Amino acid sequence: MQLLGLGLNGHIGFNEPDGEFEKLTHVVQLKDSTIEANKWFFQKIADVPRQAISMGIKSIMQAKHILLIVNGPEKLSILRECLLGPVTPHVPGSILQLHSNLTVLYSCGQEL
């Protein structure tokens, strides 16, 4: 089972918007929006890491079951794009449309 969250830019597992889905585990350069979203874990923004090690999209999609947890009304738009928009590496979470066993738990205060 793969447990995932969803970033404001559609990233899953720190797999930022990119030009491809085929990566395995790798080092990711974090986008400014991801750094900003994670700054509350640190005393100052300068302490937020600029890179992360991530299980790649190719590895994630090999899981037998994926559980995506999405929280907050600010993520409703990107969740809709991931689940209802075109499948594109520019919205990494959109690849989840192709997984045969995806469960989405969301608390966004509105219907999808």
C-alpha positions, 0 to 999 in steps of 0.5 A: 500500500502506498500512502500519499498526500497531495501538494498544492501544485499537484505533486505526490510524494514530492514528485514535482511537476515535470516533463516525465512520469518514468522516474524511480526513487530519486533526488527532487529539487523542491519548487518554491510553492512546496518550500513555502507550504512546508515552512511551518515545520521549521523556525525560519524559511531558510531552514526548509530543505530545497531537496528531498528524496522521493519514491518516483512516480513509476515506483508509486504506480507499482503499489497494489493499493494507493491511498491519497489523503487530501485536506483543506479547501485550498487543495480542492481545485488541484484535486479536481484537476488530478482526478478529472483533468488530463493525465500529464506530468505537469500535474503529477497526481493526475497519473493516479487516474490510471491506477486500478486501486485508488482510494481518495480521502478528502476533507475540503469542505465542498463536494468534488 
